[in-house]
């Protein structure tokens, strides 16, 4: 009997060669390079959508507030020294009071600056506006006998524990309101807000349904608010004070806070072809920040989502700079220059006024 045997050679598992690994890495790198712009674009679109949703929610809150306050959309600006105790006065107190929104938790997500300059004021970390407490503050906006030096800091709010509650309840924002919304028309017949104080007595507002009905424009052109531009600088001492007040590190040294509301009619515009006249002034919008989807690395050419008085939110683009209608400058309309002067030529005026009413809402009263 004959037996046959067969011998099989075991297979040898071969690994990737260096060349193959390099090819795979190159392919992955190419795919990542292709995907990153799409991811960045999607993130930017998401941030803009979230900001617009915040503004829409605020707008609904203003309508609710107006229904129980004789048609007034707000009690004033979010400005602790100029408008009074922020727990009782200003649009943030209004929204928290009607339980429609928590502004401090509804920030513009694309904005690197997360704290309002009003927070610096009421925490006594950066009291940039303290000198303005005497500028037209109504008597009922502060407790009787309250002195200017005692209206900020944790002691004014009942100690550190209650101060943290104030922060947690949402008394913060990185949106800026307009003069029209916070103050109405300037009370000074020249168009200037008196001495630049921006106090309550410098306007005849704030915005109301009655004021909108009398306006020389439609509610769809009366801007209410948009993301706010960077304002006061936080130093190391201020950062520590903010943390002590709020219980969290909300800002670090060299961060900036955001503006509370725009200036009044302080920008001269004399281009007669576009309706200007010698001595005429228009509203300053430099506190608005067109930070969404900028076209250049310096932040120019982006847009700001803006809430209007008819409650719609619209993108207002930065398209112009001085003498050049096609080059953005990082501002909508005027751009502050040296020594607090303003630059506003025809292109910059057109950029802002295409969508936003920049003049007085009503004709000057005799």
C-alpha positions in Angstrom: 0.0 0.0 0.0 1.3 3.3 -1.0 0.7 6.5 1.0 1.2 10.0 -0.4 1.7 13.0 1.7 1.4 16.7 0.7 3.1 19.6 2.4 1.4 23.0 2.3 3.3 26.2 2.8 1.7 28.5 5.3 0.8 31.9 3.9 2.8 34.9 5.1 0.9 38.1 6.1 2.6 41.0 4.4 2.4 44.5 6.0 2.0 47.8 4.2 5.1 49.1 2.6 6.4 52.5 3.4 5.3 53.7 0.0 1.7 52.5 0.5 1.6 54.1 3.9 2.7 57.4 2.4 0.1 57.2 -0.3 -2.7 56.6 2.3 -1.5 59.5 4.4 -1.4 61.7 1.4 -5.0 60.7 0.5 -6.2 61.4 4.0 -4.4 64.7 4.0 -6.1 65.7 0.7 -9.5 64.7 2.0 -9.0 66.7 5.2 -7.8 69.7 3.2 -11.0 69.4 1.1 -13.3 69.0 4.0 -11.9 71.8 6.3 -13.2 74.7 4.3 -16.6 73.0 4.1 -16.6 72.4 7.9 -15.5 76.0 8.5 -18.2 77.3 6.2 -20.8 75.1 7.9 -19.7 76.4 11.4 -19.8 80.0 10.2 -23.3 79.5 8.8 -24.4 77.8 12.0 -23.1 80.7 14.1 -24.9 83.2 11.9 -28.1 81.2 12.2 -27.8 80.9 16.0 -27.3 84.7 16.3 -30.3 85.4 14.1 -32.4 83.1 16.3 -31.2 84.9 19.4 -32.3 88.2 17.9 -35.7 86.8 16.9 -36.3 85.6 20.4 -35.4 89.0 21.8 -37.8 90.6 19.3 -40.7 88.4 20.5 -39.9 89.3 24.1 -40.1 93.0 23.2 -43.5 92.5 21.8 -44.6 90.7 25.0 -43.1 93.5 27.1 -44.9 96.2 24.9 -48.3 94.5 25.5 -48.2 95.3 29.2 -46.3 98.6 29.1 -48.4 100.9 27.0 -46.7 99.9 23.7 -43.1 100.7 24.9 -40.8 98.0 23.6 -38.2 98.5 26.3 -37.5 100.6 29.4 -34.1 101.6 28.1 -30.5 100.6 27.3 -28.5 97.9 29.2 -26.4 100.6 30.8 -26.0 100.5 34.6 -25.0 104.1 35.2 -27.0 105.9 32.5 -30.2 103.9 32.8 -30.3 102.8 36.5 -30.1 99.6 38.3 -29.9 96.8 35.7 -32.1 94.5 37.7 -35.0 96.8 37.1 -34.2 98.9 34.0 -33.1 98.3 30.5 -33.9 95.7 27.8 -32.2 92.8 29.5 -34.2 93.3 32.7 -37.3 93.6 30.5 -36.7 90.3 28.8 -35.9 88.5 32.0 -39.0 90.0 33.6 -41.3 88.7 31.0 -39.5 85.3 31.0 -39.0 85.1 27.3 -35.2 85.0 27.1 -32.0 84.8 29.1 -29.7 87.2 27.2 -26.6 86.2 29.1 -27.0 82.7 27.8 -28.0 83.9 24.3 -24.7 85.4 23.1 -23.5 85.8 19.5 -21.5 82.6 19.2 -19.1 83.9 16.6 -18.0 86.8 18.9 -14.7 86.3 20.8 -15.8 89.0 23.3 -18.3 87.6 25.6 -18.9 90.3 28.2 -20.7 93.7 28.0 -19.0 96.8 29.2 -22.0 97.3 31.4 -21.0 94.1 33.3 -17.7 95.9 33.9 -19.7 98.9 35.3 -22.1 97.0 37.6 -19.4 94.7 39.0 -17.1 97.7 39.6 -14.4 96.0 37.6 -14.2 98.6 34.9 -16.4 101.6 35.7 -16.0 103.4 32.4 -19.4 105.1 32.5 -19.6 106.0 36.2 -19.3 109.7 35.5 -22.5 109.6 33.6 -24.7 108.7 36.6 -25.7 112.3 37.0 -26.6 112.8 33.3 -30.3 112.7 33.3 -30.9 109.6 35.5 -34.6 109.5 36.6 -35.1 109.6 40.4 -37.0 106.4 40.4 -34.1 104.4 38.8 -32.0 104.3 42.0 -32.9 103.9 45.7 -33.4 107.2 47.4 -30.1 108.6 48.7 -27.9 106.2 46.5 -24.6 107.8 45.7 -22.8 107.2 42.4 -19.9 105.5 44.1 -22.1 102.8 45.7 -24.2 101.5 42.8 -21.7 98.9 41.6 -19.8 96.0 43.1 -21.1 92.9 44.9 -22.0 94.9 48.1 -24.7 96.8 46.1 -26.3 93.5 45.1 -26.4 91.9 48.5 -23.0 90.3 48.6 -21.1 87.8 46.6 -23.7 85.1 46.6 -26.5 87.3 45.2 -24.0 88.9 42.8 -23.4 85.5 41.3 -27.1 84.9 41.0 -27.4 88.2 39.1 -24.8 86.9 36.6 -26.5 83.4 36.3 -29.9 85.0 35.7 -28.5 86.5 32.5 -27.5 90.2 33.0 -25.0 90.2 30.2 -24.9 90.4 26.4 -22.6 90.9 23.5 -25.3 92.6 21.4 -25.6 96.4 21.1 -28.9 98.3 20.8 -29.4 101.3 18.6 -30.0 104.9 19.7 -33.5 104.7 18.2 -34.4 101.7 20.3 -32.8 102.9 23.5 -33.4 106.6 23.3 -35.8 107.4 20.4 -35.0 110.7 18.7 -32.2 113.0 20.1 -33.7 115.7 22.3 -31.3 118.3 21.1 -32.5 120.1 18.1 -29.1 120.3 16.6 -29.1 116.5 16.2 -26.3 115.9 18.7 -26.9 114.0 21.9 -26.0 116.6 24.5 -22.3 116.6 25.3 -22.1 113.0 24.2 -23.4 111.8 27.5 -26.0 109.4 26.1 -28.2 109.9 29.2 -31.9 109.3 29.4 -32.6 113.1 29.0 -30.7 113.1 25.7 -33.5 111.3 23.9 -37.3 111.3 23.8 -37.7 107.6 23.6 -37.2 104.7 24.1 -38.8 103.1 21.0 -42.6 102.4 21.3 -45.4 101.4 19.0 -46.6 105.0 19.1 -43.2 106.3 18.0 -43.0 103.8 15.2 -46.4 104.9 14.0 -45.2 108.5 13.8 -41.9 107.8 12.1 -40.9 109.0 8.6 -40.0 105.4 7.7 -41.3 101.9 8.2 -40.7 99.5 11.1 -38.8 97.3 8.7 -36.1 100.0 8.5 -35.8 100.9 12.2 -32.8 98.9 13.5 -33.1 97.6 17.0 -29.8 95.7 17.7 -26.9 93.7 16.3 -23.7 92.2 17.6 -21.7 94.8 19.5 -18.2 96.0 18.7 -15.3 95.6 21.2 -15.2 98.3 23.8 -13.2 98.7 27.1 -10.1 96.6 27.8 -9.9 94.1 30.7 -6.7 94.3 32.6 -5.5 91.7 35.2 -7.2 93.6 38.1 -10.5 93.8 36.3 -10.3 90.1 35.3 -9.9 89.2 39.0 -12.8 91.5 40.0 -15.1 90.0 37.3 -14.3 86.5 38.5 -14.9 87.4 42.2 -18.3 88.9 41.3 -19.6 86.2 38.9 -17.9 83.1 40.4 -16.3 82.2 37.1 -13.4 83.3 34.9 -15.6 85.1 32.3 -12.8 87.3 31.0 -9.0 87.3 31.1 -6.5 90.1 30.9 -6.3 91.8 27.5 -9.8 90.6 26.5 -12.2 93.3 25.5 -15.8 94.0 26.5 -18.6 94.9 24.0 -20.4 98.2 23.5 -23.9 98.6 25.1 -25.6 100.8 22.5 -24.8 103.1 19.6 -24.2 106.9 19.8 -26.8 109.4 18.7 -26.8 111.6 15.6 -23.2 112.7 15.9 -22.0 111.9 12.4 -22.1 114.9 9.9 -23.2 114.1 6.4 -23.4 116.7 3.7 -23.7 114.8 0.4 -26.7 116.7 -1.1 -27.0 114.0 -3.9 -28.1 111.5 -1.3 -30.3 113.8 0.7 -27.7 115.3 3.0 -27.6 119.0 3.8 -25.2 121.3 5.5 -25.6 120.9 9.3 -27.5 117.6 9.0 -26.4 114.7 11.2 -27.1 110.9 11.0 -26.8 108.1 13.5 -23.5 106.5 14.4 -23.6 102.7 13.8 -19.9 102.1 14.5 -20.9 100.0 17.6 -22.4 97.4 15.2 -19.9 94.6 14.4 -20.2 92.9 11.0 -18.2 89.9 12.2 -20.0 87.1 10.4 -18.2 85.5 7.4 -15.7 88.3 6.7 -14.1 88.2 3.3 -10.6 89.3 4.4 -8.3 88.4 7.3 -8.7 91.8 8.8 -12.4 91.3 9.4 -13.6 93.4 6.5 -16.5 92.5 4.2 -18.6 90.5 6.6 -22.2 91.1 7.8 -24.1 91.7 11.0 -27.4 90.1 11.6 -29.7 93.0 12.6 -33.0 92.9 14.3 -35.6 95.5 13.1 -38.7 96.9 14.7 -41.0 94.8 12.6 -39.2 91.8 14.2 -37.5 90.5 11.1 -33.7 89.8 11.1 -31.6 90.7 8.1 -28.0 90.5 7.1 -26.5 94.0 6.7 -23.2 93.8 4.9 -20.0 95.8 5.2 -19.3 96.7 1.6 -17.7 100.2 1.6 -14.8 102.1 3.0 -13.9 105.8 2.4 -14.0 106.5 -1.3 -14.4 102.9 -2.4 -17.8 101.2 -2.6 -16.3 97.7 -3.1 -13.9 97.5 -0.2 -15.2 96.8 3.3 -13.6 98.4 6.3 -15.0 96.3 9.1 -17.8 98.8 9.9 -21.3 99.4 8.7 -21.6 103.1 7.8 -19.3 105.5 9.6 -15.9 104.5 10.9 -14.5 106.5 13.9 -11.2 108.1 13.1 -8.4 109.9 15.0 -9.5 112.0 17.9 -13.0 110.5 18.0 -13.8 112.1 14.6 -16.0 110.2 12.1 -15.6 109.4 8.4 -18.8 109.1 6.3 -18.7 109.6 2.6 -21.4 108.8 0.1 -20.4 105.1 -0.3 -20.4 104.5 3.4 -23.7 106.3 3.9 -25.3 104.3 1.1 -23.9 101.0 2.6 -25.8 101.6 5.9 -28.8 103.6 4.7 -29.9 101.0 2.1 -31.5 99.0 4.9 -31.3 101.1 8.1 -32.9 104.5 8.7 -30.1 106.8 9.9 -32.0 110.1 10.4 -34.5 111.3 13.0 -37.6 109.2 13.2 -39.9 112.3 13.4 -39.6 115.8 12.1 -38.3 118.3 14.6 -41.0 119.8 16.7 -41.5 123.6 16.6 
